[in-house]
């Protein structure tokens, strides 16, 4: 009986260690570390920039992103960090995403970037944010933008 208790206790400790090392399943499968999340979208020829800009803000809002900095005169939009961009739509304190959109000077194309940060907490010492991008956010927003205003 005592051996079963020791075995069960060790099993629980191993499972807790594995869950801690893997982040308890909170690691986002769409997170990609490093740079490379930028994508270029060519706008339809003859598009009115003001309408395009409003459509972009609408698309971002529809996908849960709230504009934090909007500079239409230079063609720049940055959203707030959100912690709910995941498959379940729940708040995850250790993962956040924001979107940055920049138009080229001719206003014929835009660059879309979905920055992401994932908080890694090692067993010993303080944690740190790892920067990267969210591939699912890039893909979703690129598709939505292309359907409405892309070529």
C-alpha positions in Angstrom: 0.0 0.0 0.0 2.8 2.4 0.9 4.5 1.7 -2.5 1.3 2.7 -4.3 1.2 6.0 -2.4 4.9 6.7 -3.3 4.3 5.8 -6.9 1.2 7.9 -7.1 3.0 10.9 -5.5 5.9 10.6 -7.9 3.5 10.3 -10.9 1.7 13.5 -9.8 5.1 15.4 -9.4 6.2 14.3 -12.9 2.9 15.3 -14.5 3.1 18.8 -12.7 6.7 19.2 -14.0 5.7 18.3 -17.5 2.8 20.7 -17.5 4.9 23.5 -16.1 7.6 23.0 -18.8 5.0 22.9 -21.6 3.1 25.9 -20.2 0.0 23.9 -19.2 -1.3 23.9 -22.8 -1.5 27.7 -23.0 1.2 28.0 -25.7 -0.5 29.2 -28.8 0.0 27.0 -31.8 -0.2 30.1 -34.1 2.7 31.9 -32.3 5.8 32.1 -34.4 8.9 33.5 -32.7 11.1 36.0 -34.5 10.2 38.3 -37.3 8.5 37.4 -40.6 4.8 38.1 -39.9 4.5 40.9 -42.3 2.5 40.5 -45.4 1.8 43.0 -48.3 -1.7 43.5 -49.6 -2.1 45.3 -53.0 -5.2 47.5 -53.0 -7.7 47.6 -55.8 -6.8 50.1 -58.5 -8.7 53.4 -58.1 -9.7 52.8 -54.5 -10.6 55.8 -52.4 -8.1 55.9 -49.5 -10.5 57.3 -46.9 -13.0 54.5 -47.6 -10.2 51.9 -47.6 -8.9 53.2 -44.2 -12.4 53.1 -42.7 -12.9 49.5 -44.0 -9.6 48.5 -42.4 -10.7 49.9 -39.0 -14.0 48.1 -39.4 -12.3 44.7 -40.2 -10.0 45.1 -37.2 -12.9 45.8 -34.9 -14.9 42.9 -36.3 -12.0 40.6 -35.4 -11.7 41.9 -31.9 -8.9 44.4 -32.3 -9.4 48.0 -31.0 -7.5 50.8 -32.7 -5.1 52.5 -30.2 -3.2 54.8 -32.6 -4.8 55.9 -35.9 -2.9 58.4 -38.2 -4.9 58.5 -41.4 -2.7 61.3 -42.8 0.4 59.0 -42.8 -1.6 55.7 -43.3 -0.8 54.1 -39.9 -3.0 52.0 -37.6 -1.9 50.2 -34.4 -4.3 48.3 -32.2 -4.1 47.6 -28.5 -2.7 44.4 -27.2 -5.5 41.8 -26.8 -5.2 38.6 -24.7 -8.2 36.9 -26.2 -6.8 36.1 -29.7 -6.8 32.3 -29.4 -8.9 29.4 -30.6 -11.1 29.4 -27.5 -11.6 33.2 -27.3 -10.8 33.3 -23.6 -8.3 35.6 -21.9 -4.8 34.2 -21.7 -2.6 36.4 -19.6 0.6 35.0 -21.0 -0.2 35.6 -24.7 -1.1 38.8 -26.5 -1.5 40.1 -30.0 -1.7 43.5 -31.7 -2.0 44.5 -35.3 0.0 47.2 -37.1 -1.0 48.4 -40.6 1.1 50.8 -42.6 0.2 52.1 -46.1 2.9 52.9 -48.6 3.3 56.6 -49.6 1.4 56.0 -52.9 -1.4 54.4 -50.9 -1.6 51.5 -53.4 -0.7 48.8 -50.9 -0.4 48.1 -47.2 1.8 46.1 -44.9 0.0 44.0 -42.3 1.8 42.7 -39.2 0.2 40.8 -36.3 2.8 41.2 -33.5 2.5 38.6 -30.7 4.2 38.2 -27.4 4.3 35.0 -25.3 5.3 35.1 -21.7 7.7 32.3 -20.8 8.1 31.6 -17.1 11.1 29.3 -16.3 11.0 27.2 -13.2 13.7 29.3 -11.6 14.1 33.1 -12.0 11.9 35.7 -13.6 10.0 35.1 -16.8 10.3 37.1 -20.0 8.2 38.1 -23.0 9.2 36.5 -26.3 8.4 38.5 -29.4 7.1 37.1 -32.6 3.9 37.1 -34.7 0.6 35.3 -34.8 0.2 33.4 -38.1 -3.5 32.8 -37.6 -4.1 36.5 -37.1 -2.1 37.4 -40.2 -3.9 34.8 -42.3 -7.4 35.8 -41.0 -6.9 39.5 -41.5 -5.2 39.1 -44.9 -8.1 37.1 -46.2 -10.7 39.5 -44.8 -8.9 42.6 -46.2 -8.4 40.9 -49.6 -12.0 40.1 -50.0 -13.1 43.6 -49.3 -10.4 45.9 -50.7 -7.6 43.8 -52.1 -7.0 43.0 -55.8 
